[in-house]
Amino acid sequence: MATAVLAGLSFEDLCAHLAAREVPQAHAERLVRASLRQGVADLAAVEGLGPRNLARLGDDLALRTTRVVGRTASLDGTTKLLVETADGERVESVLMPLAHRLSGCVSSQVGCGAACAFCASGLEGLRRSLRAEEIVEQVLHLKDEARGRESPLSNLVFMGMGEPMHAYDAVVGAIRRLTDPRLLGFGAGHVTVSTVGVVPGILALAEEGLGVHLAVSVHAADEAVRRRLLPVGGRWPLAEVLDAAERYRVRTRRFVTLQVTLMRGVNDGVADATALAQAIDGRRFHVNLIPVNRIEGAPFEPPTQEAVTVAMRLLVSGMMANLIVSR
């Protein structure tokens, strides 16, 4: 019998795993409570499991396969965790304070193949996709980090390293485990999947019945600019991306966020904002304007505050009540 990883099992699979080893299924809830909710990482430390059941499980059940090997804290309360997988790969998970709650950002791949022109994650290309349990364990590490703070981890976004739609099965599997009330019990309405605009993935996710939110990077209405900034997302015309996002909104009844990273002299002009408003016209989206972060070696600079303000006004006036803009 192969070793199973708790974070990668559905509740039914966990019960079956225990039954196959003659461990009473009542211990499934005990294992979930200890490992997924209380942060116990060692099977021997699970209270009430007992030596007989521990011996029966032996090396056949692992509570954690990843570990935190680095931690960077910022003055604003943001904490970045460097998480190492069993095969020595490393990904980043981030805990961010937002108002009176904590939000977590998790990775779906080691590296990234999307090659967005302004993003550091794809500089070294894609090494591999993460497994569902490796994604869930990032959340466990974030919960461990949040445990010492006054606010619990209340929101999750798949916006770390990697393109979630390129690790589709693992991401969906992780979300099912995260939101199952018998496992982590995370509210689906507090989970967001972010994509560069992979249309087949958006349409497939709309049919999964997960109830999570969607964020789509668009960055520009000009197709040539989109292809430059989003080599993968730019494969689909903006109209097709917006149609898929609208289908997702209608099908799931969840608002969709369009992400626009503003870069000085690239997509922060009056014509850029006007064209984007015209492309979105008639659809109900949340639009998030994000000044680009400087990356060493990349030619992009943040826009001026005036340019951001003008873009916000043009988008709001162009879309009227159908658009919400934040930054």
Phi, psi and omega in degrees: 000134184280152176292133178254154177249123186305316183294345181259003183259141166287168180296322179295319179295323178296315179299318179294321179298317179292317181299321180295341180249016177057034174261126182307135184292345176299338180283349178299313179295325179295318179294318179298313182299316183290310188277308187279333186249331182254351175086017177289126185252352183242124182304323182293343182267002179284115182292136176086358180288321176086149183296325181295313180291326177297319179293323181292325178283323176050235179262017185270356179219122178251136178275329178217140173243351181242164179212154177276123182246358178201149182215127179234121181252138177257163182295334181278003178097355177287135179234125178259128178253133173262114187252128181256132178275172183298332180265013174089001176285158183228138177226167183247137173235145187230135174252123187234130175282129178228109184056241182253028179219173179241137180242143181245142177243125184239155179266154177243348180216160170270109189079196181200141179258003182287333174057039176300136191296336187248011186248133182284338186297330185263008184299326181257009178078186183266131176262310173190164173276152176280156173273163183304318182293329178289330175288313180299320181294333173299320178295322177298319178295321178293322177296320176301316181294323182283340186300331181273003180253168183289330183256139177280167174290118187239346180224146179228141175224133175274083185217024178270219178293138173098162175258111184306325181290342176272354174235043194305307185298319180293320180294314178297317178299319178295316181298319179299322179286322180294324186263353178294121181298342177275350180247254181276335176066031179284133180295127182301328180290355178251015180241135178233134174255126182251135182223156176281000178110037178282099189302312180301323178293319179299314181294322178293317181297328179298337183262000185281340181071028184278331180076019180268163177276163181232138173236132184235126177281128177238312171069332180193155174271335180288121186295324179294319178294318179300315181296327178291316183280325185234080183303328179272306180299331180289354177293335178254131178303150182304320180301321179291322178296316180294323176298317179294318179296321178294320177298319179299315181298314182292317184292321186260345185061034176242138176295144177251135177261129172263124182261129180234105176275117185271132180232133184299126177076001181251308183214023184252015182272171178300315181297324180296312181294320180297315181295321179294318178299320180293323179293324183278341190317130177090357180246150181257098179235157167265129180248126182250113177270124186233111174300135183296146172273139178293135176234132181302126179093345179268146186272012188262138179239149178296152177286166173286160176299324179298318180296320178297314181298317179296317179299318178300313182296317181294319179294316181295314181291326180289327182258348182056233188281353184274003185227136173243132182239132176225170176209000000 
